[in-house]
Amino acid sequence: IIIYCEGLGPVTPPVEAGRATPANPLSRVAVPVRVTIGGQDAEVQFSGLTPGLAGLYQINAVVPVSVNPGNEVPLVVTVNGQSSPTVTLAVRP
């Protein structure tokens, strides 16, 4: 899945505020990002600024195959010790 958000902190390489993020090289967050879906750790494949846009972060994560399907599966993003509010997503078998 792709999660769009804000507030993940500094990126490397840095991008000037208000400027569109280049696609090459990708600007990745400087600290690890953790995503849990249905209480299970999801594999984070990318976390950084969204190429072509200004100030929008993107997290690419893999939904664990062992997550129980449902219409309101909880998802939480944690970075630098701070957790996001819980949101829900539908997971289909």
ChimeraX attribute file (.defattr): number of C-alpha atoms within 10 A of each C-alpha:
attribute: neighborCount
match mode: 1-to-1
recipient: residues
	/A:1	10
	/A:2	12
	/A:3	12
	/A:4	14
	/A:5	16
	/A:6	11
	/A:7	10
	/A:8	24
	/A:9	14
	/A:10	15
	/A:11	17
	/A:12	14
	/A:13	11
	/A:14	14
	/A:15	16
	/A:16	9
	/A:17	9
	/A:18	9
	/A:19	11
	/A:20	16
	/A:21	23
	/A:22	15
	/A:23	12
	/A:24	7
	/A:25	10
	/A:26	18
	/A:27	22
	/A:28	22
	/A:29	22
	/A:30	16
	/A:31	14
	/A:32	13
	/A:33	20
	/A:34	19
	/A:35	24
	/A:36	19
	/A:37	23
	/A:38	22
	/A:39	12
	/A:40	16
	/A:41	17
	/A:42	20
	/A:43	15
	/A:44	18
	/A:45	10
	/A:46	16
	/A:47	25
	/A:48	26
	/A:49	31
	/A:50	21
	/A:51	18
	/A:52	12
	/A:53	14
	/A:54	16
	/A:55	20
	/A:56	17
	/A:57	23
	/A:58	20
	/A:59	24
	/A:60	17
	/A:61	20
	/A:62	15
	/A:63	18
	/A:64	14
	/A:65	10
	/A:66	8
	/A:67	17
	/A:68	12
	/A:69	14
	/A:70	14
	/A:71	10
	/A:72	12
	/A:73	17
	/A:74	18
	/A:75	19
	/A:76	18
	/A:77	19
	/A:78	15
	/A:79	16
	/A:80	12
	/A:81	8
	/A:82	9
	/A:83	13
	/A:84	13
	/A:85	10
	/A:86	12
	/A:87	12
	/A:88	14
	/A:89	14
	/A:90	10
	/A:91	16
	/A:92	9
	/A:93	7
